[in-house]
Amino acid sequence: MARIDPSGRAVIAGRAAPNSKIVLLDGGKEIAHGEADARGEWVLLAQEPPLSPGAHELRVVQHVEGHAPVTSEQVVIANVPQPPANGVASTDQTLVMIAPSSGAATLVQSPSKEGVPRSADLSLSTLDYDERGHVTISGLATPGATVRAYIDDKLAGEAASGKDGHWRLSPSDSAEVGKHKLRLDRVGKDGKPTARLELGFERQPALDVAGDNRRLHVVKGDTLWNIARAHYGEGVQYTLIFNANKDQIRDPDVIYPGQVFSLPKVN
């Protein structure tokens, strides 16, 4: 667990060997330490001084007497916002992601959920397509609800949400290159829609380079972390893409195939 407020004060928690010593590193610098309890649970506070504005890579090292130190495979990636120059309270929030050794990051502290398409209890979580145009759609609804998906007003599939409310659809027909309209209906027992959600998306080639203007077309499987690692050499640079495309990205964990992002240059 990782929680970091906009001022950089952090609370990091996890599990380790019982009664082991736990050290929290920011890069290679120790910023907090403590001990796991008899059950192996630990909580570390990095609050005085707080994390400075900018990007941080936090790792945990476990120390057990008589054994070599063990560094966690996961790394917490945090980007603390700059304080406002005018003294007004900032509305920016700290982006916090956990990256496993594979490099595929998972957002653990979302700055906002406003970017999630929603209608009543029906919401869209992902809309992906692969290089052949095969679409995968997933989301949430009331457990046991029936969700129907339409692409360009043509029925694409139907699914029932599970006990946890999650549903997933993989229409057999592929989406051609171009603009499309997705419609989701939660239907009642009489077959009539009780909630409706519509979203436009566009399938485009994966990369477009025109002069100095670099644009990336999101495809299935893309994450900001992996895009940044491919184009800038390190995943932590995902903040460059996020900041350059805030008009499209409300939640860095939710990006959709068909979106077109600007890839800023690194000086």
Residue pairs with C-beta under 8 A, 6 or more apart in sequence:
1 11
1 12
1 13
1 14
1 108
2 10
2 11
2 12
2 13
2 58
2 76
2 78
2 96
2 98
2 108
2 109
3 10
3 11
3 96
3 109
4 10
4 11
4 51
4 78
4 80
4 94
4 96
4 109
5 94
6 80
6 81
6 90
6 92
6 93
6 94
7 50
7 80
8 50
8 51
8 52
8 53
8 80
8 94
9 45
9 46
9 47
9 50
9 51
10 45
10 46
10 47
10 50
10 51
10 58
10 78
11 43
11 44
11 45
11 46
12 24
12 32
12 43
12 44
12 46
12 58
12 60
12 76
13 41
13 42
13 43
13 44
14 41
14 42
14 60
14 72
15 36
15 40
15 41
15 42
16 22
16 36
16 40
16 42
16 60
16 62
17 36
17 40
17 62
17 64
18 36
18 37
18 38
18 39
18 40
19 35
19 36
19 37
19 38
20 35
20 36
20 40
20 62
20 63
20 64
21 33
21 34
21 35
21 36
21 62
21 63
21 64
22 33
22 34
22 35
22 36
22 42
22 44
22 60
22 61
22 62
22 63
23 30
23 32
23 33
23 60
23 61
23 63
24 30
24 31
24 32
24 33
24 44
24 46
24 58
24 59
24 60
25 31
25 58
25 59
25 60
25 61
26 46
26 51
26 56
26 57
26 58
27 56
27 57
31 46
31 51
31 58
32 44
32 45
32 46
33 44
34 42
34 43
34 44
35 42
36 42
36 62
44 60
50 80
51 78
51 80
52 80
53 80
53 81
53 82
53 83
54 79
54 80
54 82
55 77
55 78
55 79
55 236
55 239
56 76
56 77
56 78
56 79
56 80
57 75
57 76
57 77
57 236
58 75
58 76
58 77
58 78
59 71
59 72
59 74
59 75
59 76
60 71
60 72
61 69
61 70
61 71
61 72
62 69
62 70
62 71
62 72
63 69
64 70
73 100
73 101
74 98
74 99
74 100
74 101
75 98
75 99
76 96
76 97
76 98
76 99
76 108
77 95
77 96
77 97
77 98
77 99
77 105
77 225
77 235
77 236
77 238
78 94
78 95
78 96
78 97
79 94
79 95
79 239
80 94
81 90
81 92
81 93
81 94
82 92
83 90
84 90
92 111
93 109
93 111
93 112
94 109
94 111
95 107
95 109
95 111
95 239
95 242
95 252
96 107
96 108
96 109
97 105
97 106
97 107
97 108
97 225
97 238
97 252
97 253
98 105
98 106
98 108
99 105
99 106
99 225
99 235
100 106
103 225
103 226
103 229
103 235
104 223
104 225
104 226
105 223
105 224
105 225
105 235
105 238
106 253
107 251
107 252
107 253
110 251
110 252
110 253
111 251
111 252
112 250
112 251
113 251
114 250
114 251
115 249
115 250
115 251
115 254
116 123
116 124
116 125
116 250
116 251
116 254
117 123
117 124
117 197
117 199
118 124
118 197
119 184
119 186
119 195
119 196
119 197
120 186
120 194
120 195
121 140
121 141
121 142
121 145
121 165
121 186
121 195
122 139
122 140
122 141
122 145
122 147
122 184
122 186
122 195
122 196
122 197
123 139
123 140
123 141
123 197
124 137
124 138
124 139
124 182
124 184
124 197
124 199
125 138
125 139
125 140
125 166
125 254
126 136
126 137
126 138
126 139
126 254
126 256
127 135
127 136
127 137
127 182
127 199
127 201
127 256
127 257
127 258
128 135
128 136
128 137
128 219
128 220
128 221
128 256
128 257
129 135
129 136
129 174
129 175
129 203
129 219
129 220
129 257
129 258
130 219
130 220
130 221
131 206
131 219
131 220
132 174
133 174
133 175
133 176
133 177
133 203
134 170
134 171
134 174
135 151
135 156
135 170
135 171
135 174
135 175
136 168
136 169
136 170
136 220
137 149
137 156
137 157
137 168
137 169
137 170
137 171
137 182
137 184
138 166
138 167
138 168
138 169
139 147
139 166
139 167
139 184
140 161
140 165
140 166
140 167
141 147
141 161
141 165
141 167
141 186
141 195
142 161
142 165
142 186
143 161
143 162
143 163
143 164
143 165
144 160
144 161
144 163
145 160
145 161
145 167
145 186
146 158
146 159
146 160
146 186
146 187
147 158
147 159
147 160
147 161
147 167
147 169
147 184
147 185
147 186
147 187
148 155
148 157
148 158
148 184
148 185
148 187
149 155
149 156
149 157
149 158
149 159
149 169
149 171
149 182
149 183
149 184
150 156
150 182
150 183
150 184
150 185
151 171
151 173
151 175
151 180
151 181
151 182
151 183
152 180
152 181
153 181
153 183
154 173
156 169
156 171
156 173
157 169
157 170
157 171
157 172
158 169
159 167
159 168
159 169
160 167
161 167
175 203
176 203
177 203
177 204
177 205
178 202
178 203
179 200
179 201
179 202
180 200
180 201
180 202
180 203
180 258
181 198
181 199
181 200
181 201
182 198
182 199
182 200
182 201
183 196
183 197
183 198
184 196
184 197
184 198
184 199
185 193
185 195
185 196
185 197
186 193
186 194
186 195
186 196
187 193
187 194
188 194
201 256
201 257
201 258
202 258
202 260
203 257
203 258
204 217
204 258
204 260
205 217
206 216
206 217
206 219
207 215
207 216
207 217
208 215
208 216
208 217
208 260
209 215
212 265
213 262
214 262
214 263
214 265
215 260
215 261
215 262
215 263
216 227
216 231
216 260
216 261
216 263
217 258
217 259
217 260
218 255
218 256
218 257
218 258
218 259
218 260
218 261
219 257
220 257
222 255
222 257
223 255
224 238
224 241
224 242
224 249
224 252
224 255
225 235
225 238
226 235
227 238
227 241
227 261
228 234
228 235
228 236
228 237
228 238
228 240
228 241
229 235
229 237
231 263
232 240
232 266
237 266
238 252
240 264
240 266
241 261
241 263
241 264
242 249
242 252
244 261
244 262
244 263
244 264
245 261
245 262
248 259
248 261
249 255
249 261
255 261
